[in-house]
Structures are given as C-alpha cells and as structure tokens.
Amino acid sequence: MAASILRNPFAHLFTTLTAIAGSTALLRSHHIYNLEEHEARMDELEGTLRGHIGLIEEALDRLEGTAGEADRGKKM
C-alpha cells in the first residue's frame, strides 16, 4: 500500500503543492510581521529626529537672538 502511494505521481504533486503553499503562508506571515516592526522602528526614529531638530532650531534661535542683540548694541 505505501509503495503504491509513493509511486503515484499525483501524490507527489499534491505533497509538493501542499509544501509550497505552507511555506508561502509561513513566509508571508513572517514578512508582514517584519514590515510592522520596521514601521514601528521608523516611527520611533522619526520622533527622535524631530525632537533633535527642535532642539537644534531652539539653540539656533537663541544664538541668532544673542547675535542680533550684540549687533543692535553696536549700531546704537
């Protein structure tokens, strides 16, 4: 009985297609998980960068304000 199943080409085809479908489903779910993780990391990175840019802009405004006050003092 077992020998006749192994020699049946349809059994091989069914087994192969089942293995391909199972592998495809597994890889797809893993890929979707990785995409979600990547998106979460990019959102966190974006927030960090925006925070740093804000700090840099505030420091630049303070420096420009200090330079502006010094320039005003020289002109008067």
All heavy atoms as TSV, in Angstrom:
chain	resi	resn	atom	element	x	y	z
A	1	MET	N	N	0.831	-1.197	0.000
A	1	MET	CA	C	0.000	0.000	0.000
A	1	MET	C	C	0.871	1.254	0.000
A	1	MET	O	O	0.658	2.151	-0.799
A	1	MET	CB	C	-0.922	-0.038	1.222
A	1	MET	CG	C	-1.767	1.183	1.392
A	1	MET	SD	S	-3.149	1.095	0.275
A	1	MET	CE	C	-4.014	2.525	0.716
A	2	ALA	N	N	1.836	1.329	0.902
A	2	ALA	CA	C	2.689	2.506	0.992
A	2	ALA	C	C	3.502	2.674	-0.281
A	2	ALA	O	O	3.740	3.791	-0.732
A	2	ALA	CB	C	3.604	2.408	2.194
A	3	ALA	N	N	3.933	1.594	-0.865
A	3	ALA	CA	C	4.737	1.677	-2.079
A	3	ALA	C	C	3.909	2.230	-3.232
A	3	ALA	O	O	4.420	2.986	-4.058
A	3	ALA	CB	C	5.296	0.310	-2.434
A	4	SER	N	N	2.647	1.900	-3.296
A	4	SER	CA	C	1.814	2.394	-4.395
A	4	SER	C	C	1.540	3.893	-4.247
A	4	SER	O	O	1.432	4.599	-5.243
A	4	SER	CB	C	0.504	1.614	-4.472
A	4	SER	OG	O	-0.257	1.838	-3.289
A	5	ILE	N	N	1.460	4.407	-3.020
A	5	ILE	CA	C	1.246	5.843	-2.803
A	5	ILE	C	C	2.496	6.617	-3.209
A	5	ILE	O	O	2.424	7.678	-3.818
A	5	ILE	CB	C	0.878	6.123	-1.326
A	5	ILE	CG1	C	-0.516	5.570	-1.026
A	5	ILE	CG2	C	0.934	7.608	-1.024
A	5	ILE	CD1	C	-0.941	5.689	0.412
A	6	LEU	N	N	3.676	6.080	-2.873
A	6	LEU	CA	C	4.916	6.763	-3.204
A	6	LEU	C	C	5.175	6.799	-4.708
A	6	LEU	O	O	5.841	7.708	-5.192
A	6	LEU	CB	C	6.097	6.104	-2.482
A	6	LEU	CG	C	6.090	6.216	-0.965
A	6	LEU	CD1	C	7.260	5.453	-0.368
A	6	LEU	CD2	C	6.135	7.670	-0.538
A	7	ARG	N	N	4.634	5.835	-5.433
A	7	ARG	CA	C	4.852	5.795	-6.879
A	7	ARG	C	C	3.800	6.570	-7.652
A	7	ARG	O	O	3.942	6.766	-8.850
A	7	ARG	CB	C	4.876	4.348	-7.354
A	7	ARG	CG	C	6.058	3.602	-6.834
A	7	ARG	CD	C	6.095	2.204	-7.338
A	7	ARG	NE	N	7.178	1.494	-6.667
A	7	ARG	CZ	C	7.548	0.291	-6.981
A	7	ARG	NH1	N	6.932	-0.370	-7.946
A	7	ARG	NH2	N	8.528	-0.285	-6.336
A	8	ASN	N	N	2.799	7.027	-6.973
A	8	ASN	CA	C	1.709	7.754	-7.633
A	8	ASN	C	C	2.165	9.185	-7.907
A	8	ASN	O	O	2.471	9.937	-6.974
A	8	ASN	CB	C	0.473	7.737	-6.730
A	8	ASN	CG	C	-0.732	8.353	-7.398
A	8	ASN	OD1	O	-0.629	8.933	-8.470
A	8	ASN	ND2	N	-1.877	8.220	-6.744
A	9	PRO	N	N	2.196	9.631	-9.159
A	9	PRO	CA	C	2.656	10.998	-9.450
A	9	PRO	C	C	1.716	12.071	-8.879
A	9	PRO	O	O	2.157	13.161	-8.542
A	9	PRO	CB	C	2.707	11.060	-10.967
A	9	PRO	CG	C	1.925	9.903	-11.464
A	9	PRO	CD	C	1.889	8.888	-10.358
A	10	PHE	N	N	0.461	11.760	-8.751
A	10	PHE	CA	C	-0.482	12.734	-8.190
A	10	PHE	C	C	-0.224	12.948	-6.695
A	10	PHE	O	O	-0.412	14.046	-6.186
A	10	PHE	CB	C	-1.926	12.306	-8.440
A	10	PHE	CG	C	-2.289	12.335	-9.887
A	10	PHE	CD1	C	-2.526	11.151	-10.579
A	10	PHE	CD2	C	-2.368	13.536	-10.574
A	10	PHE	CE1	C	-2.840	11.176	-11.922
A	10	PHE	CE2	C	-2.687	13.567	-11.918
A	10	PHE	CZ	C	-2.923	12.380	-12.600
A	11	ALA	N	N	0.208	11.904	-6.020
A	11	ALA	CA	C	0.543	12.039	-4.600
A	11	ALA	C	C	1.760	12.950	-4.442
A	11	ALA	O	O	1.797	13.797	-3.546
A	11	ALA	CB	C	0.818	10.670	-3.983
A	12	HIS	N	N	2.746	12.786	-5.320
A	12	HIS	CA	C	3.916	13.668	-5.282
A	12	HIS	C	C	3.526	15.107	-5.587
A	12	HIS	O	O	3.996	16.041	-4.939
A	12	HIS	CB	C	4.973	13.196	-6.290
A	12	HIS	CG	C	5.736	12.006	-5.848
A	12	HIS	ND1	N	6.652	12.059	-4.833
A	12	HIS	CD2	C	5.709	10.716	-6.277
A	12	HIS	CE1	C	7.164	10.850	-4.663
A	12	HIS	NE2	N	6.597	10.019	-5.526
A	13	LEU	N	N	2.670	15.295	-6.581
A	13	LEU	CA	C	2.220	16.633	-6.949
A	13	LEU	C	C	1.465	17.289	-5.788
A	13	LEU	O	O	1.720	18.444	-5.451
A	13	LEU	CB	C	1.325	16.576	-8.193
A	13	LEU	CG	C	0.752	17.902	-8.670
A	13	LEU	CD1	C	1.879	18.818	-9.141
A	13	LEU	CD2	C	-0.249	17.668	-9.786
A	14	PHE	N	N	0.572	16.528	-5.179
A	14	PHE	CA	C	-0.197	17.054	-4.051
A	14	PHE	C	C	0.721	17.417	-2.883
A	14	PHE	O	O	0.582	18.480	-2.276
A	14	PHE	CB	C	-1.254	16.023	-3.607
A	14	PHE	CG	C	-2.049	16.473	-2.425
A	14	PHE	CD1	C	-3.020	17.456	-2.559
A	14	PHE	CD2	C	-1.811	15.931	-1.162
A	14	PHE	CE1	C	-3.752	17.875	-1.460
A	14	PHE	CE2	C	-2.534	16.353	-0.069
A	14	PHE	CZ	C	-3.509	17.326	-0.215
A	15	THR	N	N	1.672	16.549	-2.582
A	15	THR	CA	C	2.607	16.801	-1.485
A	15	THR	C	C	3.452	18.038	-1.770
A	15	THR	O	O	3.664	18.888	-0.891
A	15	THR	CB	C	3.525	15.582	-1.274
A	15	THR	OG1	O	2.713	14.435	-1.051
A	15	THR	CG2	C	4.454	15.789	-0.101
A	16	THR	N	N	3.929	18.158	-2.996
A	16	THR	CA	C	4.751	19.304	-3.373
A	16	THR	C	C	3.953	20.598	-3.298
A	16	THR	O	O	4.425	21.598	-2.741
A	16	THR	CB	C	5.304	19.113	-4.798
A	16	THR	OG1	O	6.049	17.894	-4.847
A	16	THR	CG2	C	6.193	20.270	-5.201
A	17	LEU	N	N	2.757	20.598	-3.827
A	17	LEU	CA	C	1.929	21.801	-3.794
A	17	LEU	C	C	1.552	22.188	-2.366
A	17	LEU	O	O	1.503	23.376	-2.031
A	17	LEU	CB	C	0.686	21.615	-4.653
A	17	LEU	CG	C	0.923	21.528	-6.157
A	17	LEU	CD1	C	-0.388	21.259	-6.892
A	17	LEU	CD2	C	1.598	22.779	-6.683
A	18	THR	N	N	1.300	21.189	-1.535
A	18	THR	CA	C	0.985	21.462	-0.138
A	18	THR	C	C	2.191	22.082	0.572
A	18	THR	O	O	2.044	23.045	1.339
A	18	THR	CB	C	0.562	20.165	0.578
A	18	THR	OG1	O	-0.561	19.613	-0.102
A	18	THR	CG2	C	0.208	20.418	2.024
A	19	ALA	N	N	3.372	21.564	0.306
A	19	ALA	CA	C	4.579	22.106	0.926
A	19	ALA	C	C	4.833	23.538	0.453
A	19	ALA	O	O	5.198	24.406	1.245
A	19	ALA	CB	C	5.774	21.218	0.598
A	20	ILE	N	N	4.636	23.796	-0.824
A	20	ILE	CA	C	4.834	25.149	-1.359
A	20	ILE	C	C	3.822	26.118	-0.753
A	20	ILE	O	O	4.174	27.232	-0.357
A	20	ILE	CB	C	4.744	25.140	-2.903
A	20	ILE	CG1	C	5.958	24.421	-3.490
A	20	ILE	CG2	C	4.644	26.559	-3.452
A	20	ILE	CD1	C	5.872	24.174	-4.973
A	21	ALA	N	N	2.576	25.709	-0.669
A	21	ALA	CA	C	1.541	26.574	-0.093
A	21	ALA	C	C	1.823	26.857	1.380
A	21	ALA	O	O	1.686	27.998	1.844
A	21	ALA	CB	C	0.169	25.930	-0.261
A	22	GLY	N	N	2.226	25.845	2.113
A	22	GLY	CA	C	2.537	26.037	3.526
A	22	GLY	C	C	3.729	26.965	3.721
A	22	GLY	O	O	3.714	27.857	4.574
A	23	SER	N	N	4.759	26.779	2.919
A	23	SER	CA	C	5.939	27.636	3.008
A	23	SER	C	C	5.599	29.070	2.641
A	23	SER	O	O	6.075	30.017	3.278
A	23	SER	CB	C	7.034	27.125	2.077
A	23	SER	OG	O	7.440	25.839	2.451
A	24	THR	N	N	4.783	29.250	1.621
A	24	THR	CA	C	4.384	30.581	1.196
A	24	THR	C	C	3.602	31.291	2.297
A	24	THR	O	O	3.846	32.464	2.587
A	24	THR	CB	C	3.539	30.510	-0.086
A	24	THR	OG1	O	4.304	29.867	-1.105
A	24	THR	CG2	C	3.125	31.880	-0.554
A	25	ALA	N	N	2.686	30.595	2.928
A	25	ALA	CA	C	1.889	31.190	4.006
A	25	ALA	C	C	2.786	31.572	5.186
A	25	ALA	O	O	2.630	32.654	5.771
A	25	ALA	CB	C	0.806	30.220	4.452
A	26	LEU	N	N	3.723	30.711	5.527
A	26	LEU	CA	C	4.626	30.990	6.641
A	26	LEU	C	C	5.510	32.196	6.341
A	26	LEU	O	O	5.654	33.101	7.167
A	26	LEU	CB	C	5.489	29.767	6.936
A	26	LEU	CG	C	6.508	29.928	8.066
A	26	LEU	CD1	C	5.780	30.109	9.391
A	26	LEU	CD2	C	7.417	28.722	8.117
A	27	LEU	N	N	6.094	32.226	5.148
A	27	LEU	CA	C	6.959	33.348	4.775
A	27	LEU	C	C	6.182	34.656	4.682
A	27	LEU	O	O	6.689	35.717	5.049
A	27	LEU	CB	C	7.662	33.060	3.458
A	27	LEU	CG	C	8.755	31.990	3.527
A	27	LEU	CD1	C	9.267	31.665	2.131
A	27	LEU	CD2	C	9.886	32.425	4.421
A	28	ARG	N	N	4.949	34.590	4.204
A	28	ARG	CA	C	4.132	35.800	4.099
A	28	ARG	C	C	3.831	36.368	5.482
A	28	ARG	O	O	3.955	37.570	5.715
A	28	ARG	CB	C	2.823	35.492	3.370
A	28	ARG	CG	C	1.937	36.702	3.182
A	28	ARG	CD	C	0.661	36.336	2.413
A	28	ARG	NE	N	-0.127	37.511	2.136
A	28	ARG	CZ	C	-1.001	38.049	2.979
A	28	ARG	NH1	N	-1.199	37.494	4.161
A	28	ARG	NH2	N	-1.677	39.126	2.656
A	29	SER	N	N	3.467	35.515	6.426
A	29	SER	CA	C	3.162	35.999	7.776
A	29	SER	C	C	4.419	36.565	8.432
A	29	SER	O	O	4.361	37.579	9.127
A	29	SER	CB	C	2.556	34.895	8.630
A	29	SER	OG	O	3.508	33.878	8.875
A	30	HIS	N	N	5.564	35.935	8.197
A	30	HIS	CA	C	6.819	36.440	8.750
A	30	HIS	C	C	7.179	37.788	8.128
A	30	HIS	O	O	7.643	38.696	8.820
A	30	HIS	CB	C	7.926	35.418	8.503
A	30	HIS	CG	C	9.215	35.743	9.172
A	30	HIS	ND1	N	9.349	35.790	10.540
A	30	HIS	CD2	C	10.429	36.051	8.662
A	30	HIS	CE1	C	10.592	36.111	10.838
A	30	HIS	NE2	N	11.274	36.283	9.708
A	31	HIS	N	N	6.954	37.928	6.847
A	31	HIS	CA	C	7.238	39.186	6.146
A	31	HIS	C	C	6.337	40.313	6.657
A	31	HIS	O	O	6.803	41.435	6.885
A	31	HIS	CB	C	7.056	38.993	4.644
A	31	HIS	CG	C	7.391	40.185	3.827
A	31	HIS	ND1	N	8.659	40.691	3.728
A	31	HIS	CD2	C	6.609	40.999	3.078
A	31	HIS	CE1	C	8.657	41.751	2.957
A	31	HIS	NE2	N	7.421	41.970	2.550
A	32	ILE	N	N	5.077	40.035	6.849
A	32	ILE	CA	C	4.138	41.043	7.365
A	32	ILE	C	C	4.565	41.479	8.767
A	32	ILE	O	O	4.555	42.669	9.087
A	32	ILE	CB	C	2.694	40.501	7.352
A	32	ILE	CG1	C	2.208	40.400	5.902
A	32	ILE	CG2	C	1.766	41.373	8.182
A	32	ILE	CD1	C	0.897	39.676	5.747
A	33	TYR	N	N	4.964	40.533	9.599
A	33	TYR	CA	C	5.429	40.857	10.946
A	33	TYR	C	C	6.650	41.774	10.880
A	33	TYR	O	O	6.735	42.772	11.591
A	33	TYR	CB	C	5.770	39.569	11.706
A	33	TYR	CG	C	6.413	39.817	13.040
A	33	TYR	CD1	C	5.651	40.185	14.141
A	33	TYR	CD2	C	7.790	39.693	13.202
A	33	TYR	CE1	C	6.233	40.423	15.372
A	33	TYR	CE2	C	8.387	39.928	14.427
A	33	TYR	CZ	C	7.605	40.289	15.505
A	33	TYR	OH	O	8.194	40.531	16.718
A	34	ASN	N	N	7.595	41.442	10.011
A	34	ASN	CA	C	8.801	42.271	9.875
A	34	ASN	C	C	8.468	43.667	9.367
A	34	ASN	O	O	9.092	44.641	9.797
A	34	ASN	CB	C	9.814	41.600	8.947
A	34	ASN	CG	C	10.540	40.460	9.622
A	34	ASN	OD1	O	10.594	40.385	10.841
A	34	ASN	ND2	N	11.099	39.568	8.832
A	35	LEU	N	N	7.513	43.784	8.457
A	35	LEU	CA	C	7.117	45.104	7.959
A	35	LEU	C	C	6.519	45.954	9.076
A	35	LEU	O	O	6.809	47.157	9.180
A	35	LEU	CB	C	6.110	44.974	6.821
A	35	LEU	CG	C	6.673	44.501	5.484
A	35	LEU	CD1	C	5.529	44.290	4.489
A	35	LEU	CD2	C	7.681	45.479	4.922
A	36	GLU	N	N	5.693	45.356	9.919
A	36	GLU	CA	C	5.095	46.088	11.036
A	36	GLU	C	C	6.156	46.523	12.037
A	36	GLU	O	O	6.120	47.650	12.542
A	36	GLU	CB	C	4.034	45.223	11.719
A	36	GLU	CG	C	2.800	44.996	10.860
A	36	GLU	CD	C	1.856	43.966	11.427
A	36	GLU	OE1	O	2.218	43.296	12.424
A	36	GLU	OE2	O	0.762	43.815	10.866
A	37	GLU	N	N	7.116	45.648	12.314
A	37	GLU	CA	C	8.202	46.002	13.228
A	37	GLU	C	C	9.047	47.134	12.650
A	37	GLU	O	O	9.443	48.055	13.360
A	37	GLU	CB	C	9.084	44.779	13.499
A	37	GLU	CG	C	8.441	43.746	14.377
A	37	GLU	CD	C	8.260	44.241	15.795
A	37	GLU	OE1	O	9.190	44.851	16.349
A	37	GLU	OE2	O	7.165	44.023	16.344
A	38	HIS	N	N	9.309	47.067	11.358
A	38	HIS	CA	C	10.101	48.106	10.698
A	38	HIS	C	C	9.375	49.452	10.751
A	38	HIS	O	O	9.992	50.492	11.023
A	38	HIS	CB	C	10.384	47.712	9.245
A	38	HIS	CG	C	11.130	48.733	8.470
A	38	HIS	ND1	N	12.456	49.008	8.692
A	38	HIS	CD2	C	10.741	49.567	7.484
A	38	HIS	CE1	C	12.845	49.960	7.874
A	38	HIS	NE2	N	11.827	50.324	7.132
A	39	GLU	N	N	8.084	49.431	10.509
A	39	GLU	CA	C	7.297	50.670	10.556
A	39	GLU	C	C	7.327	51.273	11.966
A	39	GLU	O	O	7.468	52.493	12.131
A	39	GLU	CB	C	5.864	50.398	10.131
A	39	GLU	CG	C	5.019	51.644	10.057
A	39	GLU	CD	C	3.607	51.380	9.565
A	39	GLU	OE1	O	3.299	50.237	9.182
A	39	GLU	OE2	O	2.814	52.334	9.574
A	40	ALA	N	N	7.235	50.431	12.983
A	40	ALA	CA	C	7.284	50.922	14.363
A	40	ALA	C	C	8.647	51.543	14.674
A	40	ALA	O	O	8.733	52.606	15.298
A	40	ALA	CB	C	7.001	49.776	15.337
A	41	ARG	N	N	9.730	50.899	14.211
A	41	ARG	CA	C	11.065	51.464	14.426
A	41	ARG	C	C	11.230	52.788	13.691
A	41	ARG	O	O	11.833	53.726	14.215
A	41	ARG	CB	C	12.141	50.479	13.966
A	41	ARG	CG	C	12.350	49.328	14.937
A	41	ARG	CD	C	13.590	48.534	14.597
A	41	ARG	NE	N	13.551	47.912	13.287
A	41	ARG	CZ	C	13.079	46.711	13.036
A	41	ARG	NH1	N	12.588	45.971	14.011
A	41	ARG	NH2	N	13.094	46.219	11.813
A	42	MET	N	N	10.698	52.880	12.475
A	42	MET	CA	C	10.822	54.122	11.715
A	42	MET	C	C	10.016	55.248	12.363
A	42	MET	O	O	10.447	56.401	12.376
A	42	MET	CB	C	10.369	53.921	10.266
A	42	MET	CG	C	11.290	53.041	9.439
A	42	MET	SD	S	12.950	53.712	9.283
A	42	MET	CE	C	13.865	52.651	10.379
A	43	ASP	N	N	8.853	54.936	12.928
A	43	ASP	CA	C	8.064	55.949	13.636
A	43	ASP	C	C	8.821	56.458	14.857
A	43	ASP	O	O	8.831	57.661	15.136
A	43	ASP	CB	C	6.713	55.374	14.067
A	43	ASP	CG	C	5.763	55.178	12.893
A	43	ASP	OD1	O	6.026	55.744	11.816
A	43	ASP	OD2	O	4.761	54.456	13.068
A	44	GLU	N	N	9.453	55.552	15.584
A	44	GLU	CA	C	10.235	55.953	16.753
A	44	GLU	C	C	11.427	56.813	16.337
A	44	GLU	O	O	11.729	57.835	16.967
A	44	GLU	CB	C	10.726	54.711	17.487
A	44	GLU	CG	C	11.460	55.012	18.773
A	44	GLU	CD	C	11.871	53.750	19.510
A	44	GLU	OE1	O	11.327	52.675	19.224
A	44	GLU	OE2	O	12.755	53.873	20.371
A	45	LEU	N	N	12.074	56.426	15.275
A	45	LEU	CA	C	13.214	57.191	14.777
A	45	LEU	C	C	12.783	58.576	14.309
A	45	LEU	O	O	13.470	59.580	14.564
A	45	LEU	CB	C	13.891	56.437	13.638
A	45	LEU	CG	C	15.117	57.085	13.005
A	45	LEU	CD1	C	16.215	57.258	14.040
A	45	LEU	CD2	C	15.602	56.247	11.842
A	46	GLU	N	N	11.637	58.653	13.640
A	46	GLU	CA	C	11.126	59.944	13.179
A	46	GLU	C	C	10.871	60.869	14.364
A	46	GLU	O	O	11.218	62.054	14.331
A	46	GLU	CB	C	9.842	59.749	12.378
A	46	GLU	CG	C	9.258	61.042	11.858
A	46	GLU	CD	C	7.918	60.848	11.152
A	46	GLU	OE1	O	7.385	59.723	11.156
A	46	GLU	OE2	O	7.418	61.845	10.616
A	47	GLY	N	N	10.280	60.342	15.417
A	47	GLY	CA	C	10.030	61.153	16.605
A	47	GLY	C	C	11.316	61.641	17.237
A	47	GLY	O	O	11.428	62.802	17.649
A	48	THR	N	N	12.313	60.767	17.284
A	48	THR	CA	C	13.604	61.155	17.846
A	48	THR	C	C	14.246	62.252	17.006
A	48	THR	O	O	14.763	63.242	17.538
A	48	THR	CB	C	14.539	59.932	17.911
A	48	THR	OG1	O	13.920	58.922	18.714
A	48	THR	CG2	C	15.887	60.296	18.497
A	49	LEU	N	N	14.210	62.081	15.690
A	49	LEU	CA	C	14.805	63.092	14.813
A	49	LEU	C	C	14.077	64.431	14.920
A	49	LEU	O	O	14.714	65.487	14.955
A	49	LEU	CB	C	14.783	62.608	13.365
A	49	LEU	CG	C	15.801	61.523	13.035
A	49	LEU	CD1	C	15.580	61.015	11.614
A	49	LEU	CD2	C	17.211	62.018	13.209
A	50	ARG	N	N	12.756	64.378	14.986
A	50	ARG	CA	C	12.006	65.628	15.121
A	50	ARG	C	C	12.354	66.331	16.435
A	50	ARG	O	O	12.463	67.555	16.492
A	50	ARG	CB	C	10.507	65.372	15.040
A	50	ARG	CG	C	10.033	65.038	13.641
A	50	ARG	CD	C	8.516	64.919	13.601
A	50	ARG	NE	N	8.061	64.474	12.312
A	50	ARG	CZ	C	7.873	65.273	11.271
A	50	ARG	NH1	N	8.102	66.561	11.392
A	50	ARG	NH2	N	7.450	64.795	10.119
A	51	GLY	N	N	12.541	65.568	17.489
A	51	GLY	CA	C	12.933	66.147	18.771
A	51	GLY	C	C	14.299	66.798	18.701
A	51	GLY	O	O	14.501	67.910	19.188
A	52	HIS	N	N	15.232	66.126	18.066
A	52	HIS	CA	C	16.570	66.693	17.935
A	52	HIS	C	C	16.563	67.941	17.040
A	52	HIS	O	O	17.259	68.923	17.344
A	52	HIS	CB	C	17.549	65.654	17.376
A	52	HIS	CG	C	17.964	64.639	18.388
A	52	HIS	ND1	N	17.271	63.479	18.590
A	52	HIS	CD2	C	18.991	64.621	19.268
A	52	HIS	CE1	C	17.851	62.783	19.541
A	52	HIS	NE2	N	18.909	63.457	19.979
A	53	ILE	N	N	15.803	67.888	15.973
A	53	ILE	CA	C	15.710	69.062	15.094
A	53	ILE	C	C	15.129	70.242	15.860
A	53	ILE	O	O	15.587	71.381	15.729
A	53	ILE	CB	C	14.883	68.729	13.839
A	53	ILE	CG1	C	15.673	67.781	12.932
A	53	ILE	CG2	C	14.494	70.000	13.086
A	53	ILE	CD1	C	14.867	67.186	11.802
A	54	GLY	N	N	14.133	69.980	16.693
A	54	GLY	CA	C	13.548	71.042	17.514
A	54	GLY	C	C	14.570	71.650	18.461
A	54	GLY	O	O	14.642	72.875	18.615
A	55	LEU	N	N	15.378	70.798	19.090
A	55	LEU	CA	C	16.417	71.305	19.990
A	55	LEU	C	C	17.447	72.151	19.237
A	55	LEU	O	O	17.883	73.200	19.717
A	55	LEU	CB	C	17.118	70.135	20.691
A	55	LEU	CG	C	16.282	69.339	21.693
A	55	LEU	CD1	C	17.051	68.119	22.170
A	55	LEU	CD2	C	15.888	70.222	22.860
A	56	ILE	N	N	17.826	71.696	18.053
A	56	ILE	CA	C	18.799	72.439	17.246
A	56	ILE	C	C	18.220	73.790	16.825
A	56	ILE	O	O	18.906	74.818	16.882
A	56	ILE	CB	C	19.228	71.602	16.025
A	56	ILE	CG1	C	20.051	70.401	16.489
A	56	ILE	CG2	C	20.015	72.442	15.025
A	56	ILE	CD1	C	20.291	69.361	15.419
A	57	GLU	N	N	16.950	73.792	16.408
A	57	GLU	CA	C	16.325	75.053	15.995
A	57	GLU	C	C	16.225	76.027	17.169
A	57	GLU	O	O	16.448	77.229	17.009
A	57	GLU	CB	C	14.945	74.792	15.404
A	57	GLU	CG	C	14.994	74.156	14.025
A	57	GLU	CD	C	13.628	73.814	13.480
A	57	GLU	OE1	O	12.640	73.798	14.261
A	57	GLU	OE2	O	13.539	73.557	12.270
A	58	GLU	N	N	15.890	75.523	18.353
A	58	GLU	CA	C	15.823	76.395	19.530
A	58	GLU	C	C	17.193	76.982	19.857
A	58	GLU	O	O	17.313	78.174	20.168
A	58	GLU	CB	C	15.297	75.609	20.731
A	58	GLU	CG	C	13.827	75.264	20.638
A	58	GLU	CD	C	13.380	74.346	21.774
A	58	GLU	OE1	O	14.184	74.082	22.698
A	58	GLU	OE2	O	12.232	73.894	21.725
A	59	ALA	N	N	18.224	76.154	19.786
A	59	ALA	CA	C	19.578	76.651	20.056
A	59	ALA	C	C	19.985	77.689	19.017
A	59	ALA	O	O	20.599	78.710	19.350
A	59	ALA	CB	C	20.565	75.489	20.070
A	60	LEU	N	N	19.637	77.444	17.757
A	60	LEU	CA	C	19.961	78.393	16.693
A	60	LEU	C	C	19.227	79.710	16.916
A	60	LEU	O	O	19.808	80.787	16.747
A	60	LEU	CB	C	19.602	77.798	15.333
A	60	LEU	CG	C	19.908	78.646	14.109
A	60	LEU	CD1	C	21.404	78.923	14.021
A	60	LEU	CD2	C	19.424	77.956	12.850
A	61	ASP	N	N	17.963	79.640	17.317
A	61	ASP	CA	C	17.212	80.863	17.600
A	61	ASP	C	C	17.855	81.644	18.742
A	61	ASP	O	O	17.954	82.877	18.693
A	61	ASP	CB	C	15.754	80.535	17.954
A	61	ASP	CG	C	14.958	80.064	16.751
A	61	ASP	OD1	O	15.407	80.308	15.611
A	61	ASP	OD2	O	13.891	79.450	16.964
A	62	ARG	N	N	18.306	80.938	19.780
A	62	ARG	CA	C	18.977	81.618	20.900
A	62	ARG	C	C	20.274	82.268	20.438
A	62	ARG	O	O	20.574	83.397	20.803
A	62	ARG	CB	C	19.265	80.627	22.028
A	62	ARG	CG	C	18.050	80.249	22.838
A	62	ARG	CD	C	18.438	79.584	24.141
A	62	ARG	NE	N	19.326	78.449	23.942
A	62	ARG	CZ	C	18.932	77.177	23.840
A	62	ARG	NH1	N	17.638	76.891	23.904
A	62	ARG	NH2	N	19.799	76.208	23.678
A	63	LEU	N	N	21.034	81.549	19.612
A	63	LEU	CA	C	22.291	82.119	19.112
A	63	LEU	C	C	22.043	83.332	18.221
A	63	LEU	O	O	22.743	84.335	18.313
A	63	LEU	CB	C	23.090	81.068	18.338
A	63	LEU	CG	C	23.742	79.975	19.179
A	63	LEU	CD1	C	24.340	78.909	18.279
A	63	LEU	CD2	C	24.798	80.569	20.076
A	64	GLU	N	N	21.045	83.216	17.352
A	64	GLU	CA	C	20.716	84.346	16.480
A	64	GLU	C	C	20.187	85.514	17.296
A	64	GLU	O	O	20.469	86.667	16.981
A	64	GLU	CB	C	19.706	83.927	15.418
A	64	GLU	CG	C	20.290	83.014	14.367
A	64	GLU	CD	C	19.237	82.506	13.391
A	64	GLU	OE1	O	18.026	82.617	13.693
A	64	GLU	OE2	O	19.633	81.977	12.340
A	65	GLY	N	N	19.451	85.225	18.331
A	65	GLY	CA	C	18.948	86.284	19.206
A	65	GLY	C	C	20.085	86.981	19.921
A	65	GLY	O	O	20.116	88.204	20.030
A	66	THR	N	N	21.055	86.228	20.376
A	66	THR	CA	C	22.216	86.811	21.051
A	66	THR	C	C	23.029	87.643	20.071
A	66	THR	O	O	23.445	88.757	20.374
A	66	THR	CB	C	23.108	85.690	21.642
A	66	THR	OG1	O	22.319	84.891	22.501
A	66	THR	CG2	C	24.268	86.281	22.401
A	67	ALA	N	N	23.239	87.126	18.876
A	67	ALA	CA	C	23.995	87.851	17.860
A	67	ALA	C	C	23.213	89.089	17.432
A	67	ALA	O	O	23.799	90.148	17.223
A	67	ALA	CB	C	24.258	86.953	16.654
A	68	GLY	N	N	21.923	88.971	17.337
A	68	GLY	CA	C	21.102	90.113	16.951
A	68	GLY	C	C	21.167	91.216	17.979
A	68	GLY	O	O	21.251	92.396	17.649
A	69	GLU	N	N	21.138	90.864	19.259
A	69	GLU	CA	C	21.224	91.865	20.327
A	69	GLU	C	C	22.595	92.517	20.320
A	69	GLU	O	O	22.728	93.733	20.523
A	69	GLU	CB	C	20.968	91.206	21.682
A	69	GLU	CG	C	19.526	90.758	21.870
A	69	GLU	CD	C	19.334	89.934	23.137
A	69	GLU	OE1	O	20.306	89.799	23.915
A	69	GLU	OE2	O	18.225	89.426	23.333
A	70	ALA	N	N	23.651	91.761	20.058
A	70	ALA	CA	C	25.003	92.325	20.015
A	70	ALA	C	C	25.133	93.274	18.830
A	70	ALA	O	O	25.745	94.342	18.948
A	70	ALA	CB	C	26.033	91.207	19.912
A	71	ASP	N	N	24.533	92.885	17.689
A	71	ASP	CA	C	24.574	93.770	16.515
A	71	ASP	C	C	23.806	95.057	16.777
A	71	ASP	O	O	24.232	96.127	16.372
A	71	ASP	CB	C	23.990	93.052	15.298
A	71	ASP	CG	C	24.881	91.943	14.785
A	71	ASP	OD1	O	26.097	91.949	15.126
A	71	ASP	OD2	O	24.389	91.059	14.061
A	72	ARG	N	N	22.699	94.968	17.467
A	72	ARG	CA	C	21.898	96.152	17.764
A	72	ARG	C	C	22.668	97.098	18.687
A	72	ARG	O	O	22.611	98.308	18.587
A	72	ARG	CB	C	20.558	95.755	18.407
A	72	ARG	CG	C	19.565	95.294	17.386
A	72	ARG	CD	C	18.192	95.100	18.032
A	72	ARG	NE	N	17.708	93.824	17.556
A	72	ARG	CZ	C	17.367	92.773	18.288
A	72	ARG	NH1	N	17.438	92.854	19.601
A	72	ARG	NH2	N	16.941	91.670	17.752
A	73	GLY	N	N	23.415	96.538	19.622
A	73	GLY	CA	C	24.206	97.344	20.554
A	73	GLY	C	C	25.310	98.103	19.836
A	73	GLY	O	O	25.637	99.229	20.173
A	74	LYS	N	N	25.887	97.496	18.809
A	74	LYS	CA	C	26.968	98.141	18.057
A	74	LYS	C	C	26.430	99.263	17.186
A	74	LYS	O	O	27.107	100.264	16.967
A	74	LYS	CB	C	27.680	97.115	17.174
A	74	LYS	CG	C	28.510	96.126	17.946
A	74	LYS	CD	C	29.175	95.137	16.997
A	74	LYS	CE	C	29.927	94.062	17.775
A	74	LYS	NZ	N	30.500	93.058	16.889
A	75	LYS	N	N	25.226	99.106	16.684
A	75	LYS	CA	C	24.645	100.093	15.787
A	75	LYS	C	C	24.204	101.329	16.542
A	75	LYS	O	O	24.108	102.409	15.993
A	75	LYS	CB	C	23.471	99.495	15.012
A	75	LYS	CG	C	23.909	98.463	14.001
A	75	LYS	CD	C	22.723	97.894	13.269
A	75	LYS	CE	C	23.149	96.822	12.296
A	75	LYS	NZ	N	22.015	96.191	11.617
A	76	MET	N	N	23.873	101.203	17.815
A	76	MET	CA	C	23.355	102.332	18.573
A	76	MET	C	C	24.439	103.173	19.059
A	76	MET	O	O	25.308	103.593	19.204
A	76	MET	CB	C	22.516	101.854	19.746
A	76	MET	CG	C	21.229	101.256	19.327
A	76	MET	SD	S	20.332	100.819	20.825
A	76	MET	CE	C	18.928	100.086	20.106
